[in-house]
Amino acid sequence: MSFNPLKEKGIPLDRQLRNWSELNIEPYRMEEVDPYTRTRVIAMNGVEVEAVMFSHCMARHTIDTGLKKIIGQTRRIEQQQQKVCNWLIPGEENTVENTLGYEQVAVDLTAWIARHEPDPYLRQVYEFGLLEDFDHLYRYANLLDLMGSDPSKIVGDYTEITPGRPTIFEHRHPADELRRPMTVQACDFQSVMNAMTVLAAEQQTMNFYMNVGNRPTDPIARGLYLEIAMIEEQHVSHYESIMDPSMSWLMHMVLHEYNECWMYWSFLQTESDPRIRAIWELHLGMELEHLRMACNTMKAVEGRDPAEFLPTNGMKAGVTFEQNKAYVREVLANQADLTAWDSEFMPVDKLPQDHRFFEYQSIVNHTTPPTEAIIERHRQETGDDYRLETEGENPIKALRRGGSKKGPGMSYHQRAPQPHAQTQHRSAGE
Amino acid sequence: MTQDTKKSRSSSAAVASFIGDAMIGNLYEVEASRLALQRAKSDQVRTFAAMMLDDHLTAGHQLQSTLRSMPNIAKVPSELDDKHGKMIDTLRNATDDDFDGQYLKQQAKAHKENLTLFRSFADSGDNPILRTFATATLPSLERHLDMVKAVK
């Protein structure tokens, strides 16, 4: 089923503003919510936050008062949409439970995007990031389990929890996060939507951890958030560098609105909660008008018709949250020990001896990384780590229970410095 | 042969030629800079060579990553051509006293040639993905040429 937002009619802007009661929406019920409804809510919050922050950046680079008025009006509505999306999350859901939802988004959204990416290089970019977020899910799940809450109740039966590319090895020099940019003029439009979607999701994850990571009192939990927040910053650099850097602000604006239309339409197709489905439908109606306005503004300001770069027949299909267990296992089996050198990906043992990766690792991992300490504490307190392996053991032998990150498929141990043991002994919890 | 077929062949040849020249120019920079790091006497030259090595490894990786999205491109050169091979030989055979001067002279010439190549493709190259690569690499090449002129 295809979707062409340029052929759909939206809600006029003067009918989009809502009152406080309409915005302060009743949250979903934790005990009833489908895990993929939660991930859709989190993903849409990310897309709306990106829309708002982009619009502010654009306003700061715009001298044209008339144009500022137009983007300010749509931005106010995007702000209201963001409130509705994020206020669907109930207060009873604690920060770490919410965090597992964020990482489930990162795993299953990125996996879907990678599977539907036509460009082989960009597909590799997504698979590289996927394995890192997959590992974050495992680390946070161990924290949540120690807090007495069951991680499987958050992710359901949809997503496995087991080590990915160990976070300790994800810390790289900033120069090694720069990928090769796409060229909108020459790429499949799906690639543009894929990149915008994942970038929005990763950026909100970075922002979330940057802000809530200091809420726990437990030093290991605080450390866990800050260490993973550093990787999320790497991921934002990684994904933003695949965007076409030659696009104008107005072209970005049109693409943002198109992306929001596509995302709401996609989730409208699969949402199981009728009340939330109605929200996606309402927001889609609003976004269609924002897109129409953005296209008209581009024509008026730049004299350029967005039809030059928007797909004539729209999007072929919607993005869906669905199980990716087999795919994630396959990627893990083949790519766990990859690292990056500039824009290229390679097994860590292919780096030269004096590569900056090793110096960076030796500095940041000079003491035990919190992502390792949380697993060690779980083992000490319960006898083992927490896993949700519904499809069998981890595909990498070295990452199975009792493994030590050594062996086939994991060459990191041969080259990376080992941290000093400084495991702290405190009870987990916020 | 139709006009369109002729045009397409000449366009493919221009793209292949740019890729080959860019790849060889970059290989030369990497090899010359490694030699300079071993042999240069001047700290300024060594600092410059270290930056050339790092930046041209990056440019080479960016080009490789670009080619991953262009599966129809035929084999790309992985070795220096005669001209650049002779330039490396000249550096290898230079006396210790002459090395720094020879290296800087070659760097100025190589960067001027590279700038001509990249500017031309960025302006009118017949492949948008490679044009993005050329445009994104140009500013570094321009800075390199300014720097080599400033090294004493």
Interface residues (C-beta under 8 A of the other chain):
Chain A: D119 P120 Y121 L122 Q124 A175 L178 R179 R180 P181 M182 T183 Q185 A186 C187 D244 P245 S246 W341 D342 S343 E344
Chain B: L57 T58 H61 Q62 Q64 S65 T66 R68 S69 P71 N127 P128 I129 R131 T132 F133 T135 A136
